[in-house]
Amino acid sequence: MTRGNQREKDRERAQARAGSKAKQGKSDGLTPEQRRERDAKALQEKAAKKAAGQDAGGNNAGGSGNKK
C-alpha cells in the first residue's frame, strides 16, 4: 500500500466538508410559507424598482444586446 492512510484521511475530510454544507442551510428560522411570502415581496419590490428605472429612461440594467 503505497499511499498509506491518505485515502482514509481524504474521505474523512470530504465527509466533514459535506456535513458542514448541509448544516448551513435554512438558518433563518422561517417556515416555508413565511419564506415564500418574504421572497415574493422581495421580487415585487425588485420588479417595481426596475419598472421605475425604465420609466425614467435609465435602461442600463443587464442584458447583452446584439453588439457586433
PDB file with SEQRES, HELIX, SHEET and CRYST1 records, atoms N, CA, C and O in Angstrom:
SEQRES   1 A   68  MET THR ARG GLY ASN GLN ARG GLU LYS ASP ARG GLU ARG          
SEQRES   2 A   68  ALA GLN ALA ARG ALA GLY SER LYS ALA LYS GLN GLY LYS          
SEQRES   3 A   68  SER ASP GLY LEU THR PRO GLU GLN ARG ARG GLU ARG ASP          
SEQRES   4 A   68  ALA LYS ALA LEU GLN GLU LYS ALA ALA LYS LYS ALA ALA          
SEQRES   5 A   68  GLY GLN ASP ALA GLY GLY ASN ASN ALA GLY GLY SER GLY          
SEQRES   6 A   68  ASN LYS LYS                                                  
HELIX    1 AA1 GLN A    6  LYS A   23  1                                  18    
HELIX    2 AA2 PRO A   32  ASP A   55  1                                  24    
CRYST1    1.000    1.000    1.000  90.00  90.00  90.00 P 1           1          
ATOM      1  N   MET A   1       0.855  -1.168   0.000  1.00  0.00           N  
ATOM      2  CA  MET A   1       0.000   0.000   0.000  1.00  0.00           C  
ATOM      3  C   MET A   1       0.901   1.230   0.000  1.00  0.00           C  
ATOM      4  O   MET A   1       1.520   1.561   1.011  1.00  0.00           O  
ATOM      5  N   THR A   2       0.964   1.885  -1.116  1.00  0.00           N  
ATOM      6  CA  THR A   2       1.911   2.982  -1.255  1.00  0.00           C  
ATOM      7  C   THR A   2       1.389   4.301  -0.692  1.00  0.00           C  
ATOM      8  O   THR A   2       2.180   5.175  -0.337  1.00  0.00           O  
ATOM      9  N   ARG A   3       0.081   4.454  -0.606  1.00  0.00           N  
ATOM     10  CA  ARG A   3      -0.456   5.739  -0.164  1.00  0.00           C  
ATOM     11  C   ARG A   3      -0.728   5.775   1.332  1.00  0.00           C  
ATOM     12  O   ARG A   3      -1.116   6.825   1.844  1.00  0.00           O  
ATOM     13  N   GLY A   4      -0.549   4.717   2.027  1.00  0.00           N  
ATOM     14  CA  GLY A   4      -0.798   4.714   3.465  1.00  0.00           C  
ATOM     15  C   GLY A   4      -2.255   4.976   3.779  1.00  0.00           C  
ATOM     16  O   GLY A   4      -3.147   4.399   3.158  1.00  0.00           O  
ATOM     17  N   ASN A   5      -2.493   5.841   4.739  1.00  0.00           N  
ATOM     18  CA  ASN A   5      -3.880   6.132   5.114  1.00  0.00           C  
ATOM     19  C   ASN A   5      -4.374   7.453   4.515  1.00  0.00           C  
ATOM     20  O   ASN A   5      -5.325   8.050   5.021  1.00  0.00           O  
ATOM     21  N   GLN A   6      -3.736   7.898   3.455  1.00  0.00           N  
ATOM     22  CA  GLN A   6      -4.118   9.165   2.837  1.00  0.00           C  
ATOM     23  C   GLN A   6      -5.551   9.113   2.313  1.00  0.00           C  
ATOM     24  O   GLN A   6      -6.291  10.088   2.439  1.00  0.00           O  
ATOM     25  N   ARG A   7      -5.948   7.986   1.727  1.00  0.00           N  
ATOM     26  CA  ARG A   7      -7.315   7.866   1.210  1.00  0.00           C  
ATOM     27  C   ARG A   7      -8.329   8.011   2.328  1.00  0.00           C  
ATOM     28  O   ARG A   7      -9.348   8.685   2.175  1.00  0.00           O  
ATOM     29  N   GLU A   8      -8.043   7.374   3.453  1.00  0.00           N  
ATOM     30  CA  GLU A   8      -8.972   7.468   4.584  1.00  0.00           C  
ATOM     31  C   GLU A   8      -9.078   8.907   5.065  1.00  0.00           C  
ATOM     32  O   GLU A   8     -10.177   9.392   5.337  1.00  0.00           O  
ATOM     33  N   LYS A   9      -7.952   9.589   5.170  1.00  0.00           N  
ATOM     34  CA  LYS A   9      -7.980  10.978   5.610  1.00  0.00           C  
ATOM     35  C   LYS A   9      -8.749  11.854   4.628  1.00  0.00           C  
ATOM     36  O   LYS A   9      -9.522  12.721   5.034  1.00  0.00           O  
ATOM     37  N   ASP A  10      -8.535  11.624   3.341  1.00  0.00           N  
ATOM     38  CA  ASP A  10      -9.257  12.388   2.328  1.00  0.00           C  
ATOM     39  C   ASP A  10     -10.753  12.153   2.420  1.00  0.00           C  
ATOM     40  O   ASP A  10     -11.540  13.093   2.301  1.00  0.00           O  
ATOM     41  N   ARG A  11     -11.148  10.921   2.630  1.00  0.00           N  
ATOM     42  CA  ARG A  11     -12.579  10.610   2.776  1.00  0.00           C  
ATOM     43  C   ARG A  11     -13.167  11.306   3.990  1.00  0.00           C  
ATOM     44  O   ARG A  11     -14.270  11.850   3.927  1.00  0.00           O  
ATOM     45  N   GLU A  12     -12.431  11.292   5.099  1.00  0.00           N  
ATOM     46  CA  GLU A  12     -12.914  11.951   6.310  1.00  0.00           C  
ATOM     47  C   GLU A  12     -13.067  13.455   6.085  1.00  0.00           C  
ATOM     48  O   GLU A  12     -14.054  14.052   6.516  1.00  0.00           O  
ATOM     49  N   ARG A  13     -12.097  14.062   5.415  1.00  0.00           N  
ATOM     50  CA  ARG A  13     -12.176  15.491   5.138  1.00  0.00           C  
ATOM     51  C   ARG A  13     -13.355  15.810   4.224  1.00  0.00           C  
ATOM     52  O   ARG A  13     -14.070  16.787   4.443  1.00  0.00           O  
ATOM     53  N   ALA A  14     -13.555  14.979   3.194  1.00  0.00           N  
ATOM     54  CA  ALA A  14     -14.669  15.206   2.272  1.00  0.00           C  
ATOM     55  C   ALA A  14     -16.004  15.067   2.994  1.00  0.00           C  
ATOM     56  O   ALA A  14     -16.932  15.839   2.753  1.00  0.00           O  
ATOM     57  N   GLN A  15     -16.093  14.093   3.866  1.00  0.00           N  
ATOM     58  CA  GLN A  15     -17.326  13.884   4.612  1.00  0.00           C  
ATOM     59  C   GLN A  15     -17.587  15.064   5.551  1.00  0.00           C  
ATOM     60  O   GLN A  15     -18.727  15.504   5.696  1.00  0.00           O  
ATOM     61  N   ALA A  16     -16.538  15.571   6.181  1.00  0.00           N  
ATOM     62  CA  ALA A  16     -16.686  16.714   7.078  1.00  0.00           C  
ATOM     63  C   ALA A  16     -17.139  17.950   6.299  1.00  0.00           C  
ATOM     64  O   ALA A  16     -17.988  18.705   6.773  1.00  0.00           O  
ATOM     65  N   ARG A  17     -16.573  18.158   5.106  1.00  0.00           N  
ATOM     66  CA  ARG A  17     -16.979  19.300   4.294  1.00  0.00           C  
ATOM     67  C   ARG A  17     -18.436  19.171   3.871  1.00  0.00           C  
ATOM     68  O   ARG A  17     -19.187  20.144   3.928  1.00  0.00           O  
ATOM     69  N   ALA A  18     -18.836  17.991   3.451  1.00  0.00           N  
ATOM     70  CA  ALA A  18     -20.219  17.776   3.016  1.00  0.00           C  
ATOM     71  C   ALA A  18     -21.177  17.970   4.185  1.00  0.00           C  
ATOM     72  O   ALA A  18     -22.273  18.500   4.003  1.00  0.00           O  
ATOM     73  N   GLY A  19     -20.784  17.554   5.367  1.00  0.00           N  
ATOM     74  CA  GLY A  19     -21.627  17.717   6.545  1.00  0.00           C  
ATOM     75  C   GLY A  19     -21.805  19.162   6.926  1.00  0.00           C  
ATOM     76  O   GLY A  19     -22.896  19.564   7.329  1.00  0.00           O  
ATOM     77  N   SER A  20     -20.755  19.956   6.810  1.00  0.00           N  
ATOM     78  CA  SER A  20     -20.854  21.356   7.195  1.00  0.00           C  
ATOM     79  C   SER A  20     -21.718  22.134   6.212  1.00  0.00           C  
ATOM     80  O   SER A  20     -22.393  23.080   6.617  1.00  0.00           O  
ATOM     81  N   LYS A  21     -21.717  21.766   4.939  1.00  0.00           N  
ATOM     82  CA  LYS A  21     -22.549  22.447   3.956  1.00  0.00           C  
ATOM     83  C   LYS A  21     -24.021  22.178   4.217  1.00  0.00           C  
ATOM     84  O   LYS A  21     -24.851  23.072   4.052  1.00  0.00           O  
ATOM     85  N   ALA A  22     -24.354  20.963   4.621  1.00  0.00           N  
ATOM     86  CA  ALA A  22     -25.744  20.622   4.884  1.00  0.00           C  
ATOM     87  C   ALA A  22     -26.268  21.389   6.087  1.00  0.00           C  
ATOM     88  O   ALA A  22     -27.450  21.728   6.136  1.00  0.00           O  
ATOM     89  N   LYS A  23     -25.414  21.665   7.049  1.00  0.00           N  
ATOM     90  CA  LYS A  23     -25.838  22.359   8.254  1.00  0.00           C  
ATOM     91  C   LYS A  23     -26.054  23.841   8.019  1.00  0.00           C  
ATOM     92  O   LYS A  23     -26.802  24.473   8.766  1.00  0.00           O  
ATOM     93  N   GLN A  24     -25.419  24.420   6.999  1.00  0.00           N  
ATOM     94  CA  GLN A  24     -25.501  25.848   6.758  1.00  0.00           C  
ATOM     95  C   GLN A  24     -26.825  26.266   6.142  1.00  0.00           C  
ATOM     96  O   GLN A  24     -27.092  27.462   6.021  1.00  0.00           O  
ATOM     97  N   GLY A  25     -27.639  25.336   5.760  1.00  0.00           N  
ATOM     98  CA  GLY A  25     -28.874  25.605   5.039  1.00  0.00           C  
ATOM     99  C   GLY A  25     -29.771  26.650   5.640  1.00  0.00           C  
ATOM    100  O   GLY A  25     -29.301  27.723   6.018  1.00  0.00           O  
ATOM    101  N   LYS A  26     -31.027  26.369   5.737  1.00  0.00           N  
ATOM    102  CA  LYS A  26     -32.061  27.325   6.116  1.00  0.00           C  
ATOM    103  C   LYS A  26     -31.956  27.677   7.594  1.00  0.00           C  
ATOM    104  O   LYS A  26     -32.631  27.074   8.428  1.00  0.00           O  
ATOM    105  N   SER A  27     -31.125  28.635   7.912  1.00  0.00           N  
ATOM    106  CA  SER A  27     -30.909  29.007   9.295  1.00  0.00           C  
ATOM    107  C   SER A  27     -31.645  30.298   9.648  1.00  0.00           C  
ATOM    108  O   SER A  27     -31.340  30.917  10.667  1.00  0.00           O  
ATOM    109  N   ASP A  28     -32.612  30.715   8.822  1.00  0.00           N  
ATOM    110  CA  ASP A  28     -33.303  31.964   9.093  1.00  0.00           C  
ATOM    111  C   ASP A  28     -34.477  31.781  10.053  1.00  0.00           C  
ATOM    112  O   ASP A  28     -35.068  32.772  10.481  1.00  0.00           O  
ATOM    113  N   GLY A  29     -34.828  30.551  10.401  1.00  0.00           N  
ATOM    114  CA  GLY A  29     -35.873  30.293  11.376  1.00  0.00           C  
ATOM    115  C   GLY A  29     -37.273  30.537  10.862  1.00  0.00           C  
ATOM    116  O   GLY A  29     -38.193  30.719  11.659  1.00  0.00           O  
ATOM    117  N   LEU A  30     -37.463  30.547   9.554  1.00  0.00           N  
ATOM    118  CA  LEU A  30     -38.780  30.786   8.978  1.00  0.00           C  
ATOM    119  C   LEU A  30     -39.405  29.486   8.506  1.00  0.00           C  
ATOM    120  O   LEU A  30     -38.707  28.535   8.156  1.00  0.00           O  
ATOM    121  N   THR A  31     -40.725  29.460   8.501  1.00  0.00           N  
ATOM    122  CA  THR A  31     -41.423  28.319   7.929  1.00  0.00           C  
ATOM    123  C   THR A  31     -41.379  28.470   6.410  1.00  0.00           C  
ATOM    124  O   THR A  31     -41.125  29.564   5.906  1.00  0.00           O  
ATOM    125  N   PRO A  32     -41.619  27.401   5.691  1.00  0.00           N  
ATOM    126  CA  PRO A  32     -41.616  27.518   4.223  1.00  0.00           C  
ATOM    127  C   PRO A  32     -42.601  28.567   3.712  1.00  0.00           C  
ATOM    128  O   PRO A  32     -42.304  29.276   2.750  1.00  0.00           O  
ATOM    129  N   GLU A  33     -43.776  28.673   4.347  1.00  0.00           N  
ATOM    130  CA  GLU A  33     -44.762  29.665   3.922  1.00  0.00           C  
ATOM    131  C   GLU A  33     -44.244  31.087   4.150  1.00  0.00           C  
ATOM    132  O   GLU A  33     -44.410  31.955   3.293  1.00  0.00           O  
ATOM    133  N   GLN A  34     -43.620  31.323   5.299  1.00  0.00           N  
ATOM    134  CA  GLN A  34     -43.061  32.646   5.578  1.00  0.00           C  
ATOM    135  C   GLN A  34     -41.943  32.973   4.596  1.00  0.00           C  
ATOM    136  O   GLN A  34     -41.817  34.114   4.152  1.00  0.00           O  
ATOM    137  N   ARG A  35     -41.140  31.984   4.258  1.00  0.00           N  
ATOM    138  CA  ARG A  35     -40.041  32.189   3.317  1.00  0.00           C  
ATOM    139  C   ARG A  35     -40.590  32.551   1.938  1.00  0.00           C  
ATOM    140  O   ARG A  35     -40.058  33.434   1.265  1.00  0.00           O  
ATOM    141  N   ARG A  36     -41.663  31.862   1.519  1.00  0.00           N  
ATOM    142  CA  ARG A  36     -42.288  32.174   0.219  1.00  0.00           C  
ATOM    143  C   ARG A  36     -42.812  33.604   0.186  1.00  0.00           C  
ATOM    144  O   ARG A  36     -42.625  34.324  -0.794  1.00  0.00           O  
ATOM    145  N   GLU A  37     -43.478  34.008   1.280  1.00  0.00           N  
ATOM    146  CA  GLU A  37     -44.007  35.368   1.345  1.00  0.00           C  
ATOM    147  C   GLU A  37     -42.884  36.399   1.286  1.00  0.00           C  
ATOM    148  O   GLU A  37     -42.995  37.404   0.584  1.00  0.00           O  
ATOM    149  N   ARG A  38     -41.805  36.150   2.023  1.00  0.00           N  
ATOM    150  CA  ARG A  38     -40.672  37.072   2.027  1.00  0.00           C  
ATOM    151  C   ARG A  38     -40.055  37.182   0.637  1.00  0.00           C  
ATOM    152  O   ARG A  38     -39.745  38.277   0.167  1.00  0.00           O  
ATOM    153  N   ASP A  39     -39.880  36.028  -0.015  1.00  0.00           N  
ATOM    154  CA  ASP A  39     -39.271  36.024  -1.342  1.00  0.00           C  
ATOM    155  C   ASP A  39     -40.172  36.711  -2.369  1.00  0.00           C  
ATOM    156  O   ASP A  39     -39.690  37.442  -3.233  1.00  0.00           O  
ATOM    157  N   ALA A  40     -41.486  36.473  -2.270  1.00  0.00           N  
ATOM    158  CA  ALA A  40     -42.416  37.096  -3.203  1.00  0.00           C  
ATOM    159  C   ALA A  40     -42.395  38.616  -3.034  1.00  0.00           C  
ATOM    160  O   ALA A  40     -42.427  39.354  -4.019  1.00  0.00           O  
ATOM    161  N   LYS A  41     -42.342  39.079  -1.790  1.00  0.00           N  
ATOM    162  CA  LYS A  41     -42.296  40.515  -1.535  1.00  0.00           C  
ATOM    163  C   LYS A  41     -41.016  41.119  -2.111  1.00  0.00           C  
ATOM    164  O   LYS A  41     -41.045  42.199  -2.702  1.00  0.00           O  
ATOM    165  N   ALA A  42     -39.898  40.425  -1.936  1.00  0.00           N  
ATOM    166  CA  ALA A  42     -38.623  40.916  -2.463  1.00  0.00           C  
ATOM    167  C   ALA A  42     -38.664  40.989  -3.987  1.00  0.00           C  
ATOM    168  O   ALA A  42     -38.150  41.941  -4.574  1.00  0.00           O  
ATOM    169  N   LEU A  43     -39.269  39.997  -4.631  1.00  0.00           N  
ATOM    170  CA  LEU A  43     -39.362  40.010  -6.094  1.00  0.00           C  
ATOM    171  C   LEU A  43     -40.254  41.149  -6.580  1.00  0.00           C  
ATOM    172  O   LEU A  43     -39.953  41.788  -7.589  1.00  0.00           O  
ATOM    173  N   GLN A  44     -41.355  41.406  -5.863  1.00  0.00           N  
ATOM    174  CA  GLN A  44     -42.238  42.502  -6.245  1.00  0.00           C  
ATOM    175  C   GLN A  44     -41.515  43.844  -6.121  1.00  0.00           C  
ATOM    176  O   GLN A  44     -41.647  44.710  -6.986  1.00  0.00           O  
ATOM    177  N   GLU A  45     -40.759  44.004  -5.049  1.00  0.00           N  
ATOM    178  CA  GLU A  45     -40.010  45.247  -4.864  1.00  0.00           C  
ATOM    179  C   GLU A  45     -38.964  45.421  -5.956  1.00  0.00           C  
ATOM    180  O   GLU A  45     -38.756  46.523  -6.464  1.00  0.00           O  
ATOM    181  N   LYS A  46     -38.316  44.327  -6.307  1.00  0.00           N  
ATOM    182  CA  LYS A  46     -37.292  44.385  -7.351  1.00  0.00           C  
ATOM    183  C   LYS A  46     -37.924  44.750  -8.694  1.00  0.00           C  
ATOM    184  O   LYS A  46     -37.372  45.559  -9.440  1.00  0.00           O  
ATOM    185  N   ALA A  47     -39.089  44.152  -9.006  1.00  0.00           N  
ATOM    186  CA  ALA A  47     -39.769  44.441 -10.264  1.00  0.00           C  
ATOM    187  C   ALA A  47     -40.234  45.897 -10.294  1.00  0.00           C  
ATOM    188  O   ALA A  47     -40.141  46.558 -11.328  1.00  0.00           O  
ATOM    189  N   ALA A  48     -40.740  46.400  -9.151  1.00  0.00           N  
ATOM    190  CA  ALA A  48     -41.191  47.786  -9.094  1.00  0.00           C  
ATOM    191  C   ALA A  48     -40.014  48.740  -9.299  1.00  0.00           C  
ATOM    192  O   ALA A  48     -40.136  49.750  -9.993  1.00  0.00           O  
ATOM    193  N   LYS A  49     -38.883  48.412  -8.694  1.00  0.00           N  
ATOM    194  CA  LYS A  49     -37.693  49.250  -8.840  1.00  0.00           C  
ATOM    195  C   LYS A  49     -37.218  49.268 -10.295  1.00  0.00           C  
ATOM    196  O   LYS A  49     -36.822  50.310 -10.818  1.00  0.00           O  
ATOM    197  N   LYS A  50     -37.263  48.101 -10.935  1.00  0.00           N  
ATOM    198  CA  LYS A  50     -36.839  48.010 -12.325  1.00  0.00           C  
ATOM    199  C   LYS A  50     -37.793  48.795 -13.224  1.00  0.00           C  
ATOM    200  O   LYS A  50     -37.358  49.495 -14.139  1.00  0.00           O  
ATOM    201  N   ALA A  51     -39.095  48.677 -12.959  1.00  0.00           N  
ATOM    202  CA  ALA A  51     -40.078  49.402 -13.756  1.00  0.00           C  
ATOM    203  C   ALA A  51     -39.902  50.907 -13.582  1.00  0.00           C  
ATOM    204  O   ALA A  51     -40.025  51.663 -14.546  1.00  0.00           O  
ATOM    205  N   ALA A  52     -39.618  51.342 -12.369  1.00  0.00           N  
ATOM    206  CA  ALA A  52     -39.409  52.766 -12.120  1.00  0.00           C  
ATOM    207  C   ALA A  52     -38.173  53.254 -12.868  1.00  0.00           C  
ATOM    208  O   ALA A  52     -38.164  54.368 -13.390  1.00  0.00           O  
ATOM    209  N   GLY A  53     -37.153  52.446 -12.920  1.00  0.00           N  
ATOM    210  CA  GLY A  53     -35.941  52.813 -13.643  1.00  0.00           C  
ATOM    211  C   GLY A  53     -36.160  52.908 -15.132  1.00  0.00           C  
ATOM    212  O   GLY A  53     -35.579  53.771 -15.791  1.00  0.00           O  
ATOM    213  N   GLN A  54     -36.993  52.030 -15.678  1.00  0.00           N  
ATOM    214  CA  GLN A  54     -37.275  52.071 -17.106  1.00  0.00           C  
ATOM    215  C   GLN A  54     -38.156  53.265 -17.460  1.00  0.00           C  
ATOM    216  O   GLN A  54     -38.013  53.847 -18.535  1.00  0.00           O  
ATOM    217  N   ASP A  55     -39.065  53.631 -16.561  1.00  0.00           N  
ATOM    218  CA  ASP A  55     -39.918  54.791 -16.800  1.00  0.00           C  
ATOM    219  C   ASP A  55     -39.085  56.067 -16.860  1.00  0.00           C  
ATOM    220  O   ASP A  55     -39.399  56.993 -17.609  1.00  0.00           O  
ATOM    221  N   ALA A  56     -38.031  56.104 -16.068  1.00  0.00           N  
ATOM    222  CA  ALA A  56     -37.171  57.281 -16.038  1.00  0.00           C  
ATOM    223  C   ALA A  56     -36.218  57.321 -17.231  1.00  0.00           C  
ATOM    224  O   ALA A  56     -35.491  58.297 -17.417  1.00  0.00           O  
ATOM    225  N   GLY A  57     -36.223  56.279 -18.022  1.00  0.00           N  
ATOM    226  CA  GLY A  57     -35.380  56.259 -19.203  1.00  0.00           C  
ATOM    227  C   GLY A  57     -33.997  55.703 -18.953  1.00  0.00           C  
ATOM    228  O   GLY A  57     -33.173  55.684 -19.867  1.00  0.00           O  
ATOM    229  N   GLY A  58     -33.721  55.256 -17.760  1.00  0.00           N  
ATOM    230  CA  GLY A  58     -32.410  54.715 -17.448  1.00  0.00           C  
ATOM    231  C   GLY A  58     -32.381  53.217 -17.621  1.00  0.00           C  
ATOM    232  O   GLY A  58     -32.341  52.478 -16.637  1.00  0.00           O  
ATOM    233  N   ASN A  59     -32.400  52.767 -18.825  1.00  0.00           N  
ATOM    234  CA  ASN A  59     -32.431  51.330 -19.101  1.00  0.00           C  
ATOM    235  C   ASN A  59     -31.013  50.792 -19.199  1.00  0.00           C  
ATOM    236  O   ASN A  59     -30.612  50.296 -20.252  1.00  0.00           O  
ATOM    237  N   ASN A  60     -30.256  50.882 -18.128  1.00  0.00           N  
ATOM    238  CA  ASN A  60     -28.900  50.381 -18.098  1.00  0.00           C  
ATOM    239  C   ASN A  60     -28.831  48.986 -17.501  1.00  0.00           C  
ATOM    240  O   ASN A  60     -27.741  48.429 -17.367  1.00  0.00           O  
ATOM    241  N   ALA A  61     -29.950  48.422 -17.146  1.00  0.00           N  
ATOM    242  CA  ALA A  61     -29.956  47.169 -16.396  1.00  0.00           C  
ATOM    243  C   ALA A  61     -29.796  45.971 -17.313  1.00  0.00           C  
ATOM    244  O   ALA A  61     -30.620  45.726 -18.194  1.00  0.00           O  
ATOM    245  N   GLY A  62     -28.731  45.238 -17.092  1.00  0.00           N  
ATOM    246  CA  GLY A  62     -28.498  43.902 -17.626  1.00  0.00           C  
ATOM    247  C   GLY A  62     -28.685  43.696 -19.112  1.00  0.00           C  
ATOM    248  O   GLY A  62     -28.866  44.638 -19.883  1.00  0.00           O  
ATOM    249  N   GLY A  63     -28.633  42.443 -19.479  1.00  0.00           N  
ATOM    250  CA  GLY A  63     -28.857  42.042 -20.844  1.00  0.00           C  
ATOM    251  C   GLY A  63     -27.675  42.318 -21.747  1.00  0.00           C  
ATOM    252  O   GLY A  63     -27.017  43.353 -21.646  1.00  0.00           O  
ATOM    253  N   SER A  64     -27.422  41.383 -22.621  1.00  0.00           N  
ATOM    254  CA  SER A  64     -26.355  41.605 -23.592  1.00  0.00           C  
ATOM    255  C   SER A  64     -27.006  41.729 -24.952  1.00  0.00           C  
ATOM    256  O   SER A  64     -27.543  40.759 -25.485  1.00  0.00           O  
ATOM    257  N   GLY A  65     -26.958  42.901 -25.501  1.00  0.00           N  
ATOM    258  CA  GLY A  65     -27.574  43.157 -26.789  1.00  0.00           C  
ATOM    259  C   GLY A  65     -26.770  42.530 -27.919  1.00  0.00           C  
ATOM    260  O   GLY A  65     -25.755  41.876 -27.679  1.00  0.00           O  
ATOM    261  N   ASN A  66     -27.212  42.725 -29.112  1.00  0.00           N  
ATOM    262  CA  ASN A  66     -26.515  42.194 -30.284  1.00  0.00           C  
ATOM    263  C   ASN A  66     -25.504  43.222 -30.770  1.00  0.00           C  
ATOM    264  O   ASN A  66     -25.683  43.848 -31.815  1.00  0.00           O  
ATOM    265  N   LYS A  67     -24.486  43.376 -30.024  1.00  0.00           N  
ATOM    266  CA  LYS A  67     -23.435  44.332 -30.403  1.00  0.00           C  
ATOM    267  C   LYS A  67     -22.336  43.587 -31.138  1.00  0.00           C  
ATOM    268  O   LYS A  67     -21.579  42.820 -30.543  1.00  0.00           O  
ATOM    269  N   LYS A  68     -22.261  43.822 -32.425  1.00  0.00           N  
ATOM    270  CA  LYS A  68     -21.248  43.108 -33.218  1.00  0.00           C  
ATOM    271  C   LYS A  68     -20.313  44.074 -33.872  1.00  0.00           C  
ATOM    272  O   LYS A  68     -19.394  43.662 -34.580  1.00  0.00           O  
TER     273      LYS A  68                                                      
END                                                                             
